[in-house]
Amino acid sequence: MTANLRTSPFLHKFSGWFPSTSAEIEEALRYGIVAVDTNVLLDLYKYENSATVEWLSALEKLGSRLFIPRQVADEFWRNRDQHVASPIEARNAKTKISKSREQIEQEFKKWVARRGDRLTEEQSKQLSAVSDSINILLEQLESAENAHAERFALKPEDDQVASGIARLLLGNTPATLGSPYSPEQLEDKVKKGDERYEALIPPGFEDAKKNQNSKGKKSSETKYGDWFAWDQFMAEAKKYSATGPERTKHAVFVTGDMKSDWWHSSPADADGDSVKIPRPELVEEMQAVANAKYFQLSPKQFLSAIGAVLEVKISDATVKATTAAEASEWFDEVFELGIHRNSYKAEALIGSNNKCLVLEGSAARIHEVASINSGIAALRQSLISDGTLRESEDNTHYEFVSDYKFSSPSTAACAITASSVSGNRAWTTPEGISLGEFKESYSDSAEDLEEE
């Protein structure tokens, strides 16, 4: 009796309100159509070589059942360059460590000189030993940068990820790439997108404040991105489910986007855990439009299941790397802060952990307000002393010579403006959305999905 309980109309007609079983997920991955989000493809740049290879092998195993929505492809190419470039973390670490080495040597020699002494042979050896140790660290960072450059390049044919995805669309059972909207279709989809967002119909309404002036543009840089990808996937799933037996009537979307317009969170249990499932509205709409049962998986969930289903090798290291990428340090936005009535600006990456990485070339105000916090004033002086900040050629503002990580967006904003300001209000996206508003759309994204 219990084994057949899910055949009850009270359950199977409302299946969107509870998690799918492992058996259901495996069947969907074995026979259904599978689409991937942009973040899944771009995260391939974050992994070590072996993990990227295993991911591409897993996607290749899906064959013609793999679908890449045109919106996903558009967003991939628009955001690819920043992932191909040398890793920010390695570049920033090299700069800081090099400066530290110079400071150590200079300060020690100054101390010796103030005592009226000269460096002894033993002290010279010790300084050389310190320098040699630091050189080893710099060589490791250099090696990491070189390895990155060997794998990823602006020329697609020489880029491991771009060429790997391209190969998925070739061969005997190629994946499918979605077609772009016609001008007439685009106009219609934009209108429907506005109607859906007004009614808070998922997905995408969390992005409704993005690019308020982008209505009707073909750029993937629009507030309609999630809606376009979803619409394109439903259309392809409808074609797929109409051509095969009942077991093929499954649609799986793999995404690292954890916003609340994609996921529904159950209340926390006694242990404080909360299970995330696809928004029930998505399950219902996919069934109504495509006659397919909808499954939504995080990248980690996908990898955890696909290995056994399609007999593809997925190592524990790759699963761990994927989990780490899901908890990425930085939001996928470059935030801005204007100074001198926006004549100059600072740019920064900001993370869910509240860290703030101000990027090289960013501007900062020279003159401090009288009421500046003493701690901020001291921090600014330290940045000037160590060479992180220097005056611009026209002497109108300071410039960041290298990336610099602040403890919080507010600390960064205060140091840049030389005044007391709120980071949540001062930092904005290029579209003018404040950091505070931006964080609200990610309020439900901090929790990891529970494993089945």
C-alpha positions as CSV (number, residue, x, y, z in Angstrom):
1,M,0.0,0.0,0.0
2,T,2.7,2.5,1.0
3,A,4.8,1.6,-2.0
4,N,2.0,2.8,-4.3
5,L,1.1,5.8,-2.3
6,R,2.5,8.3,-4.9
7,T,-0.1,7.0,-7.4
8,S,-2.7,8.8,-5.2
9,P,-4.1,11.9,-7.0
10,F,-3.5,13.7,-3.7
11,L,0.2,13.2,-4.2
12,H,1.0,12.8,-7.9
13,K,-1.2,15.8,-9.0
14,F,0.7,18.0,-6.5
15,S,4.2,16.5,-6.9
16,G,5.7,19.9,-7.3
17,W,5.3,20.4,-3.5
18,F,7.7,17.8,-2.4
19,P,11.2,16.5,-3.4
20,S,11.6,14.0,-6.1
21,T,13.0,10.5,-5.2
22,S,16.4,9.4,-6.3
23,A,14.8,6.8,-8.6
24,E,12.7,9.6,-10.3
25,I,15.8,11.8,-10.8
26,E,17.8,8.9,-12.2
27,E,15.0,8.0,-14.7
28,A,14.8,11.6,-15.8
29,L,18.6,11.8,-16.4
30,R,18.5,8.5,-18.2
31,Y,15.7,9.3,-20.7
32,G,14.7,13.0,-20.4
33,I,15.9,16.2,-22.0
34,V,18.5,18.0,-20.0
35,A,19.3,21.8,-20.2
36,V,22.1,23.6,-18.5
37,D,22.2,27.2,-17.2
38,T,24.9,29.7,-18.1
39,N,26.5,29.4,-14.6
40,V,27.1,25.7,-15.2
41,L,29.1,26.4,-18.3
42,L,31.1,29.3,-16.9
43,D,32.0,27.4,-13.8
44,L,34.0,25.1,-16.0
45,Y,36.6,27.8,-16.0
46,K,36.9,27.6,-12.2
47,Y,37.9,23.9,-12.0
48,E,41.2,22.1,-12.2
49,N,41.8,20.3,-15.5
50,S,40.5,16.9,-14.4
51,A,37.2,18.3,-13.1
52,T,36.6,20.3,-16.3
53,V,37.3,17.1,-18.3
54,E,34.9,15.0,-16.2
55,W,32.2,17.7,-16.5
56,L,32.5,17.8,-20.3
57,S,32.5,14.0,-20.5
58,A,29.3,13.9,-18.4
59,L,27.6,16.4,-20.7
60,E,28.8,14.5,-23.8
61,K,27.2,11.3,-22.5
62,L,23.8,13.0,-22.7
63,G,24.2,13.2,-26.5
64,S,21.2,14.6,-28.3
65,R,19.3,14.9,-25.1
66,L,21.4,17.9,-24.1
67,F,19.9,21.3,-24.8
68,I,21.6,24.7,-24.6
69,P,19.1,27.5,-24.7
70,R,20.1,30.3,-27.0
71,Q,19.9,32.7,-24.0
72,V,22.4,30.6,-22.2
73,A,24.8,30.7,-25.1
74,D,24.4,34.4,-25.5
75,E,25.2,34.9,-21.8
76,F,28.2,32.5,-22.0
77,W,29.9,34.5,-24.7
78,R,29.2,37.8,-23.1
79,N,30.8,36.8,-19.8
80,R,33.5,34.4,-21.0
81,D,36.3,37.0,-21.4
82,Q,36.5,37.7,-17.6
83,H,36.8,34.0,-16.9
84,V,39.5,33.5,-19.6
85,A,41.6,36.2,-18.1
86,S,44.3,35.5,-15.4
87,P,42.6,34.6,-12.1
88,I,42.1,37.7,-10.0
89,E,43.1,35.9,-6.8
90,A,46.5,34.7,-8.1
91,R,47.3,38.1,-9.6
92,N,46.3,40.0,-6.5
93,A,48.3,37.6,-4.2
94,K,51.4,37.9,-6.3
95,T,51.3,41.7,-6.1
96,K,50.8,41.7,-2.3
97,I,53.4,39.1,-1.6
98,S,56.0,40.9,-3.8
99,K,55.4,44.1,-1.9
100,S,55.6,42.4,1.4
101,R,59.0,40.9,0.5
102,E,60.3,44.3,-0.4
103,Q,58.9,45.8,2.8
104,I,60.5,43.1,5.0
105,E,63.9,43.8,3.6
106,Q,63.6,47.6,3.7
107,E,62.3,47.7,7.2
108,F,64.9,45.4,8.6
109,K,67.7,47.3,6.9
110,K,66.3,50.6,8.3
111,W,66.2,49.1,11.8
112,V,69.9,48.0,11.5
113,A,70.9,51.4,10.1
114,R,69.1,53.3,12.9
115,R,71.2,51.3,15.4
116,G,74.3,52.5,13.6
117,D,75.2,49.0,12.5
118,R,75.7,47.1,9.3
119,L,74.1,43.9,8.2
120,T,76.0,40.9,9.5
121,E,76.7,38.0,7.3
122,E,74.2,35.9,9.3
123,Q,71.5,38.6,9.0
124,S,72.1,38.8,5.2
125,K,71.7,35.0,5.0
126,Q,68.5,35.2,7.0
127,L,67.1,37.9,4.7
128,S,68.1,35.8,1.7
129,A,66.3,32.7,3.2
130,V,63.1,34.8,3.7
131,S,63.4,36.1,0.1
132,D,63.9,32.5,-1.2
133,S,60.9,31.2,0.7
134,I,58.7,34.0,-0.7
135,N,60.0,33.3,-4.2
136,I,58.8,29.7,-3.9
137,L,55.3,31.1,-3.1
138,L,55.5,33.4,-6.1
139,E,56.6,30.6,-8.3
140,Q,53.6,28.5,-7.2
141,L,51.3,31.4,-8.1
142,E,53.1,31.9,-11.4
143,S,52.7,28.3,-12.1
144,A,48.9,28.5,-11.4
145,E,48.6,31.5,-13.8
146,N,50.6,29.7,-16.5
147,A,48.4,26.6,-16.2
148,H,45.3,28.7,-16.5
149,A,46.8,30.4,-19.6
150,E,47.6,27.0,-21.2
151,R,44.0,25.8,-20.7
152,F,42.1,28.9,-21.5
153,A,42.5,31.4,-24.3
154,L,40.6,34.1,-26.1
155,K,40.8,32.1,-29.3
156,P,37.9,29.6,-28.9
157,E,39.8,26.7,-30.6
158,D,42.6,27.0,-28.0
159,D,40.2,27.3,-25.1
160,Q,39.4,24.1,-23.2
161,V,35.9,25.1,-22.2
162,A,34.7,26.9,-25.4
163,S,36.1,24.1,-27.7
164,G,34.8,21.5,-25.3
165,I,31.3,22.9,-25.5
166,A,31.6,23.3,-29.3
167,R,32.4,19.6,-29.6
168,L,29.2,18.7,-27.8
169,L,27.3,20.1,-30.8
170,L,29.1,17.9,-33.2
171,G,29.3,14.1,-33.8
172,N,26.8,11.4,-34.3
173,T,24.4,12.4,-31.5
174,P,25.0,16.2,-31.1
175,A,23.5,18.4,-28.4
176,T,21.0,21.0,-29.6
177,L,21.6,24.7,-29.5
178,G,18.4,26.9,-29.3
179,S,17.5,29.3,-32.0
180,P,17.3,33.1,-31.5
181,Y,13.9,34.8,-31.3
182,S,12.7,36.6,-34.4
183,P,12.1,40.4,-33.9
184,E,8.4,39.7,-33.7
185,Q,8.9,36.9,-31.2
186,L,11.2,39.0,-29.1
187,E,8.7,41.8,-28.9
188,D,6.0,39.3,-27.8
189,K,8.3,37.6,-25.2
190,V,9.3,41.0,-23.7
191,K,5.6,41.8,-23.3
192,K,4.9,38.5,-21.6
193,G,8.0,38.9,-19.5
194,D,6.7,42.2,-18.1
195,E,3.3,40.6,-17.4
196,R,4.9,37.6,-15.6
197,Y,7.2,39.8,-13.5
198,E,4.3,42.1,-12.5
199,A,2.4,38.9,-11.3
200,L,5.6,37.5,-9.7
201,I,5.5,34.4,-11.9
202,P,8.8,32.5,-11.9
203,P,11.5,32.5,-13.0
204,G,13.2,35.9,-13.4
205,F,11.0,38.3,-11.4
206,E,14.0,38.7,-9.0
207,D,15.8,40.3,-11.9
208,A,13.0,42.7,-12.8
209,K,15.0,45.7,-11.6
210,K,17.9,44.9,-14.0
211,N,18.4,47.1,-17.0
212,Q,15.1,49.0,-16.8
213,N,15.9,50.6,-20.1
214,S,16.7,47.3,-21.9
215,K,13.1,46.6,-23.0
216,G,13.1,45.1,-26.5
217,K,16.9,44.8,-26.8
218,K,18.4,41.6,-28.1
219,S,21.3,41.7,-25.7
220,S,21.5,38.9,-23.2
221,E,22.3,41.6,-20.7
222,T,18.6,42.1,-19.9
223,K,16.2,41.5,-17.0
224,Y,14.5,38.9,-19.1
225,G,17.4,36.4,-19.2
226,D,15.9,33.8,-16.9
227,W,12.5,34.1,-18.5
228,F,13.9,33.7,-22.1
229,A,16.0,30.7,-21.1
230,W,12.9,29.1,-19.4
231,D,10.7,29.8,-22.3
232,Q,13.2,28.3,-24.8
233,F,13.6,25.2,-22.6
234,M,9.9,24.6,-22.4
235,A,9.5,24.9,-26.2
236,E,12.3,22.4,-26.7
237,A,11.0,20.0,-24.0
238,K,7.6,20.1,-25.7
239,K,9.1,18.9,-29.0
240,Y,11.2,16.3,-27.3
241,S,8.3,14.8,-25.2
242,A,6.1,14.6,-28.3
243,T,8.5,12.3,-30.2
244,G,9.1,9.6,-27.7
245,P,7.5,7.1,-25.3
246,E,6.2,8.0,-21.9
247,R,9.6,7.5,-20.2
248,T,11.1,10.4,-22.2
249,K,8.6,12.9,-20.9
250,H,11.0,14.4,-18.4
251,A,12.7,17.7,-18.4
252,V,15.8,18.5,-16.3
253,F,17.3,21.9,-15.7
254,V,20.7,22.1,-14.1
255,T,21.4,25.5,-12.5
256,G,23.6,27.1,-9.9
257,D,21.2,30.1,-9.6
258,M,19.9,29.8,-6.1
259,K,17.5,32.8,-6.1
260,S,14.0,32.4,-4.7
261,D,12.4,32.8,-8.2
262,W,13.8,29.4,-9.0
263,W,13.7,27.5,-5.7
264,H,11.1,27.0,-3.0
265,S,12.5,26.4,0.5
266,S,10.7,24.3,3.1
267,P,10.6,25.5,6.7
268,A,13.7,24.5,8.7
269,D,13.4,21.3,10.6
270,A,14.5,20.6,14.2
271,D,18.1,20.5,13.1
272,G,17.8,23.8,11.3
273,D,18.0,22.2,7.8
274,S,15.8,23.4,4.9
275,V,15.2,21.4,1.7
276,K,15.1,23.3,-1.5
277,I,12.9,22.2,-4.4
278,P,11.9,23.8,-7.7
279,R,9.2,26.4,-7.5
280,P,6.0,24.4,-7.8
281,E,4.8,26.9,-10.4
282,L,7.7,25.8,-12.7
283,V,6.8,22.1,-12.3
284,E,3.1,22.9,-13.1
285,E,4.0,25.1,-16.1
286,M,6.4,22.6,-17.7
287,Q,3.7,19.9,-17.3
288,A,1.1,22.1,-18.9
289,V,3.2,23.4,-21.8
290,A,5.5,20.5,-22.6
291,N,3.6,17.5,-21.1
292,A,6.8,16.7,-19.2
293,K,7.6,16.2,-15.5
294,Y,10.1,18.9,-14.4
295,F,13.3,18.3,-12.4
296,Q,15.6,21.0,-11.2
297,L,19.1,20.1,-10.0
298,S,22.0,22.0,-8.6
299,P,25.4,21.2,-10.3
300,K,26.3,19.1,-7.3
301,Q,23.1,17.1,-7.5
302,F,23.5,16.6,-11.2
303,L,27.1,15.2,-10.8
304,S,26.1,13.1,-7.8
305,A,23.5,11.3,-9.9
306,I,24.8,11.3,-13.5
307,G,27.9,9.1,-12.8
308,A,25.9,6.0,-12.0
309,V,23.1,6.7,-14.4
310,L,25.3,7.1,-17.6
311,E,28.4,5.1,-16.4
312,V,30.6,8.2,-16.6
313,K,33.6,8.7,-14.2
314,I,32.9,11.4,-11.7
315,S,35.6,11.7,-9.0
316,D,35.0,12.9,-5.4
317,A,37.4,15.7,-6.2
318,T,35.2,16.9,-9.0
319,V,32.1,16.9,-6.8
320,K,34.0,18.8,-4.1
321,A,35.2,21.4,-6.7
322,T,31.6,21.8,-8.0
323,T,30.4,22.3,-4.4
324,A,33.0,25.0,-3.9
325,A,32.0,26.7,-7.1
326,E,28.4,26.8,-6.0
327,A,29.5,28.7,-2.9
328,S,31.5,31.0,-5.1
329,E,33.2,33.9,-3.2
330,W,32.0,36.7,-5.5
331,F,28.6,37.7,-6.9
332,D,28.5,37.7,-10.7
333,E,28.4,41.5,-10.9
334,V,31.0,44.2,-11.0
335,F,29.7,47.0,-8.6
336,E,30.4,50.7,-9.1
337,L,30.9,53.7,-6.8
338,G,31.0,57.2,-8.4
339,I,33.1,60.0,-6.9
340,H,33.4,63.7,-7.8
341,R,29.9,63.7,-9.1
342,N,30.6,60.5,-11.0
343,S,33.5,62.0,-12.9
344,Y,35.5,59.0,-11.7
345,K,34.5,55.7,-10.3
346,A,35.7,52.7,-8.4
347,E,34.8,49.1,-9.4
348,A,34.6,46.1,-7.1
349,L,33.7,42.5,-6.7
350,I,31.5,41.8,-3.7
351,G,30.9,38.4,-2.1
352,S,28.1,36.8,-0.2
353,N,30.6,36.6,2.7
354,N,30.6,40.5,2.7
355,K,34.2,40.8,1.4
356,C,34.9,43.5,-1.1
357,L,37.6,43.4,-3.7
358,V,38.3,46.8,-5.2
359,L,39.7,46.4,-8.7
360,E,42.9,47.8,-10.1
361,G,42.4,51.2,-11.8
362,S,39.6,52.2,-9.5
363,A,39.5,55.9,-8.3
364,A,39.4,57.2,-4.8
365,R,39.0,60.7,-3.4
366,I,42.1,62.6,-2.3
367,H,40.7,65.1,0.2
368,E,39.3,63.7,3.4
369,V,36.2,65.2,5.2
370,A,37.0,66.6,8.7
371,S,34.8,64.0,10.4
372,I,36.5,61.0,8.8
373,N,36.7,58.0,11.1
374,S,40.3,57.7,12.5
375,G,40.4,54.0,11.5
376,I,39.5,54.8,7.9
377,A,42.0,57.6,7.8
378,A,44.7,55.2,9.1
379,L,43.7,52.6,6.5
380,R,43.9,55.2,3.7
381,Q,47.4,56.3,4.9
382,S,48.5,52.6,4.9
383,L,47.2,52.2,1.3
384,I,49.1,55.3,0.2
385,S,52.3,54.2,2.1
386,D,52.5,50.7,0.6
387,G,51.8,52.0,-2.9
388,T,48.3,50.6,-3.3
389,L,47.0,54.1,-3.8
390,R,48.8,56.7,-5.9
391,E,47.8,60.1,-7.3
392,S,46.5,60.2,-10.8
393,E,48.5,61.9,-13.5
394,D,46.3,65.0,-13.4
395,N,46.3,65.0,-9.6
396,T,42.5,65.0,-9.3
397,H,42.1,61.6,-7.5
398,Y,43.9,58.6,-6.2
399,E,44.1,55.4,-8.3
400,F,44.3,51.8,-7.1
401,V,47.6,50.4,-8.5
402,S,46.4,46.8,-7.8
403,D,43.3,45.0,-6.6
404,Y,42.7,45.3,-2.9
405,K,40.5,43.2,-0.7
406,F,38.6,45.2,2.1
407,S,36.9,43.6,5.0
408,S,33.5,44.9,3.9
409,P,31.8,47.0,1.2
410,S,31.2,49.8,3.7
411,T,34.9,49.9,4.7
412,A,35.8,50.1,1.1
413,A,33.3,52.8,0.3
414,C,34.5,54.9,3.3
415,A,38.1,54.5,2.2
416,I,37.3,55.5,-1.4
417,T,35.1,58.5,-0.6
418,A,37.2,59.6,2.4
419,S,33.9,60.0,4.4
420,S,31.3,58.0,6.3
421,V,28.9,56.2,3.9
422,S,26.9,53.0,3.8
423,G,28.3,50.3,1.5
424,N,24.8,48.9,0.8
425,R,23.8,52.3,-0.6
426,A,27.1,53.5,-2.1
427,W,27.8,50.5,-4.3
428,T,25.5,49.9,-7.3
429,T,25.3,47.6,-10.3
430,P,25.9,49.3,-13.7
431,E,22.1,49.4,-14.0
432,G,21.8,51.5,-10.8
433,I,20.6,48.8,-8.4
434,S,22.1,49.3,-4.9
435,L,24.0,46.6,-3.2
436,G,21.4,46.4,-0.6
437,E,18.7,45.8,-3.1
438,F,20.9,43.3,-4.9
439,K,21.5,41.3,-1.7
440,E,17.7,41.1,-1.1
441,S,17.3,39.1,-4.3
442,Y,19.9,36.6,-3.0
443,S,18.3,36.4,0.5
444,D,17.4,32.7,0.0
445,S,20.6,31.7,-1.9
446,A,23.0,31.1,1.0
447,E,21.8,27.6,1.9
448,D,23.1,24.7,0.0
449,L,20.7,22.2,-1.5
450,E,20.1,19.1,0.7
451,E,21.2,15.9,-0.9
452,E,18.6,13.2,-1.5
